[in-house]
Amino acid sequence: MLLRTLLQRPSSRLARMTAHFSNNAVNGGTNGASFAGVSLQDLPKSDTFTSNLPPDPEFPTPSASHNAPRQDLGPRMVKGALYTFVRPEETSDPELLGVSPAALRDIGLQHGQDNTPDFKALVAGNKTYWDPSTEKGIYPWAQCYGGYQFGSWAGQLGDGRAISLFESTNPSTKTRYEIQLKGAGKTPYSRFADGKAVLRSSIREYIVSEALNALHIPSTRALSLTLAPNSRVRRERIEPGAIVARFAQSWLRIGTFDILRARGDRKNIRKLATYVAENVYSGWESLPSILPEPASATSSSTINSARNVPPEKTEGKPPGEENRYARLYREITRRNAITVAYWQAYAFTNGVLNTDNTSLLGLSLDFGPFAFLDNFDPSYTPNHDDHMLRYSYRNQPSIIWWNLLRLGESLGELIGAGSRVDEDRFVTEGVTKDFAPELIKRAETIIERVGEEYKAVFLAEYTRLMRQRFGLVSENAQDFDELFSEALDTMEALELDFNHVKIKDLEDEEGRKWVAGRFSHAEGVTGLGNNEEEARVRIAKWLERWRIRIQEDWGGDEEGDRKREEEMKKVNPKFIPRSWVLDELIQRVEHGGEREVIGQVMEMALNPFQDEWNTGDRKQVERWCGDVPRGNRQMMCSCSS
């Protein structure tokens, strides 16, 4: 369900609320203003992933991969491994189309590094940090994983066109990121594809990655966009190729465990789980403890779970005693619950929530046919191949839990082992016949308990976000039904896209009915069986309830209203990259040869809560922030990119 903002902006009805449900997670810290950054050469680099996890046995070392003809590194089955060493294919005459200044800063690079030859070569796939003459440095790799796609097991998938270059650590924040190129060429995981990415989808991912982060929605990030002018890629048509340099604290996903479970590789399931806890998260003691009481969206112990549990400790009573692997499962679940709450609160629809697109860090991941809602339609999906609406906006919370159940199945043996998880016989031989019933019962109990926690964390975070977006400060048990749900029901029935209003307009019924007209699209009230008068009456009734709640929290004077507006502007964006804006951007870049427009849209995406931007064309800005043209609403696209 969805929400729109209720506040006055001096620039009129253009500043509409572009939000819906969605939840938050850490995307990585930003640099302090005093840190100027370092050069690309001096940026600390590491290969923690490839140093700790098993490589492709056919190319077990960087040298083995580097000495092989590039065409030998193409599609095949890879077993007993979590990655393959593979170098990017070279890009001829690359053109750097855009760089996110926020991404540059958060990685820890100096301003201006994007203008250096080394940077341009790196993000085009033409430079690595491995020296073949000394066989030293960091060699690129592609991850192996599987996944359930549209609910069915799809087998081995993996990084079919994404190649990780190295891990970088910001010298100021100490945040480590895995730097990756999408569209960098074939890997063993490309299946029947070409390892390329088209400009169209690359522009979309480049913009939305940074837009979500700016909206405080947990997301992978995008550093740069590079055109590969000599790469002609066949999709529905022949299209120009491109490369997105992107980064995340981890690119591991539920599908990474899926492939190991499908192959019965219990040794590497344990190794991967340990790696995630110790190297992706901040160690076993950073994971959340068992809840002291049943999960509840209003319980402080649910929302702020205790931590600092020694890794060897088992908590709880039979049959649900929890060991450290249960705590890892809980953390992954909680993070995804928060992210989904953000999606729902800001009306972001991912479009393809397969298990291979579900992050172990709770990040928005792998952007294909995504979209922000234009009209509030819970059944909307931007994926024109999703005929059953499996990944519709309405279904996102339940689908993510379905995916987390698959993770629970992968971790089930470790979770169910309880205090015996480190016994030599269990580690080497697995589950004995006499131990199986106890293990299964414990795993089922814990997964069911974590499921209740997922629902409680999601609801608590979603409610918090909606309260912020509506300008409320105090908690009121009736808000969810009387304000939030009624607002969403009204938006769905009247096909609304909310605008901003000022509380002084709401003091009497006629004033509220007049204000209600601002919530409609330019052509007026739409939706089956609706008319202007009835729509205004319905909205006016809701506005009265909202006015009363606002006055309870802020008072009825002008100063209180001013403070409310300031707080609402911090969480209600004036700009979001809607599908029609991105489509126009793609047309202008791909067919019109424009370049500056990429930076203009990125500037707005990075600063969505501002009223104005230094983009040079005010009319264009206001159009992008304004009413969605009727023929461009609820657009759909394919997974092909």
Protein Blocks (a to p, Z undefined) as FASTA:
>chain_A
ZZddddddfkljmlccfbdddddddebiaddfklgbjafklpccddfklmmpccdfklmb
fklmmmpcfklmmccddehiabdcddddddehiacfbdcfklmmmnopaehklmpmklmm
mmnopaccbdfklopajddddddddddeehiaebjnbjfkbccfbdcddfklopacdddd
ehiaccfklomanoiacfklmmmmmmmmmmmmmnopacdddfbdcddfkbccddfbccdd
dddddddfbfcdfklmmmmmmnopaklmmmmmmmmmmmmmnojklpccddfbdcdfkbmk
lmmccehiafkbcedjdfkbccfklmmmmmmmmmmmmmmmmmmmnopafhpacfklccfk
lpaehiakdcddfbdcfkbcfbfklmnommgmklmmmmmmmmmmmmmmmmmmmmmnmmml
mgmklmmnopafklmmmmmmmmmmmmmmmmmmmmmmmmmmmmmmmmmmnopabdcfklmm
mmmmmmmmmmmmnopacddddfklmmpmklmmmmmmmmpcfkopedehiafklmmmmmmm
mmmmmmmmmmmmnopafklmmmmmmmmmmmmcfbdcdfklmmmmmmmmmmnopaklmmmm
mmmmmmmmbmbdcehpamlmmmmmmccdfklgoiacdfbZZ
